Amino acid sequence: MVSWKWEGWDVVEQSHVCGVGAAVDVIEGKWKTFILWVLAERPRRFGEARRLLPGISEKVLTQQLRELETDGVVHREVYDEVPPRVEYSLTSKGVLLYEALEVLDTWGRQHLEMRSMVIGGLGAPLPGSSLDSI
């Protein structure tokens, strides 16, 4: 957190000085990236999302969905029906974040593949391998 004083007044605090920090702040948490993956396919009801995320509690899913909604990444649609129906979906901002996560996922998979080759004693990737472009 960056903060300073000016003539006795507290100046607005800025928690990030770069875009990466701001993005990480939105997705930090054990389940947020998994929630984005589940919602990227199509809108989901709460129970369906919970079933697709084994190990997450109702409390944590509710909390993380609310945080993602506050950040403008997830949209919560309440339908005026009996029984009540609520669906969660990605906003356009959420779709952009998901696309960035897909690129990060590709990089991470390539990194793991390269690490396993180096750790396994194979050394550097062979020319022409999928890792040659890293």
VMD Tcl script that draws the C-alpha trace (Angstrom):
set ca {
  {0.00 0.00 0.00}
  {1.41 3.36 -1.02}
  {0.40 6.30 1.16}
  {1.77 9.69 2.09}
  {0.87 12.89 3.94}
  {0.55 16.34 2.47}
  {0.17 19.40 4.71}
  {-1.32 17.26 7.46}
  {-3.88 15.57 5.19}
  {-3.84 11.90 4.43}
  {-3.59 11.50 0.69}
  {-5.68 8.81 -0.99}
  {-3.99 5.46 -0.60}
  {-3.11 3.54 -3.71}
  {-2.59 -0.17 -3.24}
  {-1.05 -0.83 -6.66}
  {1.49 0.91 -8.78}
  {1.25 -1.46 -11.75}
  {-1.45 -3.28 -13.65}
  {-0.20 -6.75 -12.73}
  {-0.69 -6.03 -9.03}
  {-4.22 -4.78 -9.69}
  {-5.05 -7.91 -11.71}
  {-3.58 -10.25 -9.10}
  {-5.63 -8.48 -6.43}
  {-8.81 -9.41 -8.32}
  {-7.91 -13.10 -8.77}
  {-6.06 -13.77 -5.53}
  {-7.68 -16.40 -3.41}
  {-7.69 -20.15 -3.68}
  {-10.90 -20.44 -5.71}
  {-11.32 -17.32 -7.86}
  {-9.52 -18.62 -10.94}
  {-11.48 -21.88 -10.73}
  {-14.73 -19.90 -10.44}
  {-13.79 -17.94 -13.57}
  {-13.07 -21.21 -15.43}
  {-16.49 -22.59 -14.44}
  {-18.32 -19.41 -15.51}
  {-16.36 -19.00 -18.76}
  {-18.23 -21.86 -20.41}
  {-21.73 -20.48 -19.69}
  {-23.80 -18.86 -16.92}
  {-24.22 -21.08 -13.87}
  {-26.56 -21.30 -10.95}
  {-24.96 -21.34 -7.50}
  {-25.54 -25.05 -6.86}
  {-24.20 -26.04 -10.25}
  {-21.05 -23.97 -9.74}
  {-20.57 -25.53 -6.31}
  {-20.88 -29.07 -7.73}
  {-18.26 -28.22 -10.36}
  {-15.87 -27.01 -7.64}
  {-15.44 -29.96 -5.28}
  {-14.01 -28.92 -1.95}
  {-15.36 -25.37 -1.87}
  {-17.79 -24.48 0.91}
  {-21.00 -22.52 0.35}
  {-19.61 -19.71 2.49}
  {-16.39 -19.37 0.50}
  {-18.14 -19.63 -2.88}
  {-20.62 -16.93 -1.82}
  {-17.82 -14.68 -0.54}
  {-15.65 -15.08 -3.63}
  {-18.57 -14.58 -6.04}
  {-19.45 -11.36 -4.19}
  {-15.85 -10.14 -4.42}
  {-15.72 -10.93 -8.14}
  {-19.05 -9.13 -8.58}
  {-17.72 -6.10 -6.69}
  {-14.68 -6.06 -8.99}
  {-16.99 -6.05 -12.02}
  {-15.84 -9.45 -13.24}
  {-18.97 -11.47 -12.46}
  {-22.62 -10.54 -13.03}
  {-25.34 -11.84 -10.70}
  {-28.75 -12.10 -12.38}
  {-31.78 -12.58 -10.13}
  {-34.88 -13.85 -11.90}
  {-38.32 -12.99 -10.54}
  {-39.54 -16.57 -10.30}
  {-40.80 -18.97 -7.68}
  {-38.64 -20.59 -6.49}
  {-36.09 -17.77 -6.90}
  {-33.41 -18.35 -9.52}
  {-30.00 -16.68 -9.55}
  {-27.37 -17.12 -12.26}
  {-23.77 -15.99 -12.33}
  {-21.93 -15.14 -15.54}
  {-18.80 -13.33 -16.64}
  {-19.07 -9.67 -17.58}
  {-17.15 -8.35 -20.58}
  {-14.43 -7.39 -18.10}
  {-14.53 -10.96 -16.77}
  {-14.15 -12.39 -20.28}
  {-11.04 -10.23 -20.81}
  {-9.62 -11.44 -17.50}
  {-10.38 -15.05 -18.42}
  {-8.59 -14.62 -21.76}
  {-5.55 -13.28 -19.90}
  {-5.69 -16.28 -17.57}
  {-5.73 -18.63 -20.57}
  {-2.45 -17.09 -21.76}
  {-1.02 -17.43 -18.25}
  {-2.20 -21.05 -18.14}
  {-0.39 -21.81 -21.41}
  {2.79 -20.20 -20.09}
  {2.51 -22.14 -16.83}
  {2.04 -25.48 -18.60}
  {5.08 -24.82 -20.79}
  {7.07 -23.78 -17.74}
  {6.13 -26.98 -15.90}
  {7.05 -29.06 -18.95}
  {10.41 -27.32 -19.20}
  {11.06 -27.69 -15.47}
  {10.31 -31.39 -15.59}
  {12.71 -31.80 -18.51}
  {15.49 -29.95 -16.67}
  {14.81 -31.65 -13.33}
  {14.60 -35.02 -15.08}
  {18.14 -34.55 -16.33}
  {17.22 -33.86 -19.92}
  {18.73 -30.37 -19.88}
  {17.54 -27.66 -22.25}
  {14.61 -28.32 -24.58}
  {15.44 -29.75 -27.97}
  {15.37 -27.37 -30.93}
  {11.96 -27.47 -32.56}
  {10.20 -28.67 -29.40}
  {7.14 -26.84 -28.12}
  {9.43 -25.21 -25.56}
  {11.91 -23.90 -28.09}
  {9.92 -20.67 -28.47}
  {10.03 -19.79 -24.76}
}
mol new
graphics top color blue
foreach p $ca { graphics top sphere $p radius 0.5 }
foreach p [lrange $ca 0 end-1] q [lrange $ca 1 end] { graphics top cylinder $p $q radius 0.2 }
display resetview
